[in-house]
Amino acid sequence: QARVVESGGGLVQPGGSLRLSCTASGLTFGLYTMNWYRQAPGQARELVATIATTGDSSAYADSVKGRFTISRDNAKSTVYLQMNSLKPEDTAVYYCNARYTRGVLEYWGQGTQVTVSS
């Protein structure tokens, strides 16, 4: 059964950094666009960053441009989100999403909490 599992969340002070990881299993990783979403309390889930299957193209929400970097290692079936210069407004549950490029399949992780606070 296919699944994606996030790790790396935690508590960090404003201005700090965290790296989230998401490892997939049970699917052909190279056929999936990988995405990071986040959801803060009382707010809708929003797309933070996306990366193409080969890793040669990525895009970011305006709110994180220049601070976050998405990358992937297809050999390890893992996608990363490097988060720098974190702000309190980055506090949210971060979700990994794998979206199949040849159909309608997608998989979600269980989420990892990121809290930015002094």
C-alpha positions as CSV (number, residue, x, y, z in Angstrom):
1,Q,0.0,0.0,0.0
2,A,1.4,3.4,-1.0
3,R,2.1,5.9,1.7
4,V,4.0,9.1,2.4
5,V,5.4,9.9,5.8
6,E,6.7,13.3,7.0
7,S,9.3,14.0,9.6
8,G,11.4,16.9,10.9
9,G,8.8,19.2,12.4
10,G,9.3,20.9,15.8
11,L,9.6,24.1,17.8
12,V,12.0,26.7,16.5
13,Q,12.6,30.4,17.3
14,P,11.8,33.1,14.8
15,G,14.7,33.4,12.4
16,G,15.6,29.8,12.8
17,S,15.6,26.9,10.3
18,L,14.0,23.5,10.0
19,R,14.2,20.8,7.3
20,L,11.2,18.6,6.7
21,S,11.5,15.3,5.0
22,C,8.8,13.1,3.3
23,T,9.6,9.6,2.3
24,A,7.3,7.6,0.0
25,S,6.8,3.9,-0.2
26,G,4.7,1.6,-2.3
27,L,4.7,3.9,-5.4
28,T,6.9,4.8,-8.3
29,F,8.2,8.0,-6.9
30,G,9.5,9.4,-10.1
31,L,6.0,9.5,-11.6
32,Y,4.7,11.8,-8.8
33,T,4.8,15.5,-8.5
34,M,5.6,16.2,-4.9
35,N,4.0,19.0,-2.9
36,W,4.1,20.5,0.6
37,Y,1.0,22.0,2.0
38,R,0.3,23.6,5.4
39,Q,-2.7,24.3,7.5
40,A,-2.8,26.8,10.4
41,P,-5.6,26.6,13.0
42,G,-8.8,28.0,11.6
43,Q,-7.4,28.4,8.1
44,A,-7.6,26.5,4.9
45,R,-4.9,24.2,3.7
46,E,-2.5,26.1,1.4
47,L,0.1,24.9,-1.1
48,V,3.5,26.0,0.0
49,A,5.8,24.4,-2.6
50,T,5.7,22.0,-5.5
51,I,8.4,20.2,-7.4
52,A,8.3,18.3,-10.7
53,T,9.0,14.7,-11.1
54,T,12.7,15.2,-12.2
55,G,13.3,18.0,-9.7
56,D,14.1,20.5,-12.5
57,S,11.1,22.7,-11.8
58,S,9.6,24.1,-8.6
59,A,7.2,26.8,-7.5
60,Y,6.4,28.5,-4.2
61,A,3.7,30.4,-2.5
62,D,4.6,34.1,-2.4
63,S,4.7,34.0,1.4
64,V,7.7,31.6,1.5
65,K,9.6,32.6,-1.7
66,G,13.2,33.2,-0.9
67,R,13.0,31.5,2.5
68,F,11.9,27.9,1.6
69,T,13.5,25.5,-0.8
70,I,11.9,22.3,-2.0
71,S,14.1,19.4,-3.3
72,R,13.8,15.7,-4.0
73,D,16.0,12.7,-4.2
74,N,14.3,10.2,-6.4
75,A,16.8,7.4,-5.5
76,K,15.6,7.7,-1.9
77,S,12.0,8.4,-2.7
78,T,12.2,11.5,-0.5
79,V,11.2,15.1,-0.8
80,Y,12.6,17.8,1.4
81,L,11.5,21.3,2.5
82,Q,14.3,23.5,3.8
83,M,12.8,26.3,5.8
84,N,14.9,29.3,6.7
85,S,14.2,32.6,8.3
86,L,11.1,31.2,9.9
87,K,8.4,33.5,11.1
88,P,5.6,33.0,13.6
89,E,3.1,33.0,10.8
90,D,4.8,29.9,9.4
91,T,3.4,28.0,12.3
92,A,1.1,25.2,10.9
93,V,0.8,21.5,10.3
94,Y,2.8,20.7,7.2
95,Y,1.6,18.0,4.9
96,C,3.4,16.1,2.2
97,N,1.4,15.3,-0.9
98,A,2.2,13.0,-3.8
99,R,0.2,13.5,-7.0
100,Y,0.4,11.0,-9.9
101,T,1.2,12.7,-13.2
102,R,-0.6,10.1,-15.3
103,G,-3.9,9.9,-13.4
104,V,-5.9,11.0,-10.5
105,L,-4.1,9.2,-7.7
106,E,-2.7,11.2,-4.8
107,Y,-1.5,10.4,-1.3
108,W,-1.3,12.5,1.8
109,G,0.9,12.2,4.8
110,Q,-0.3,12.5,8.4
111,G,1.3,15.9,8.8
112,T,4.1,17.3,11.0
113,Q,3.7,20.2,13.3
114,V,6.0,23.3,12.9
115,T,5.8,25.9,15.6
116,V,7.7,29.1,15.3
117,S,7.8,30.9,18.7
118,S,10.2,32.6,21.1
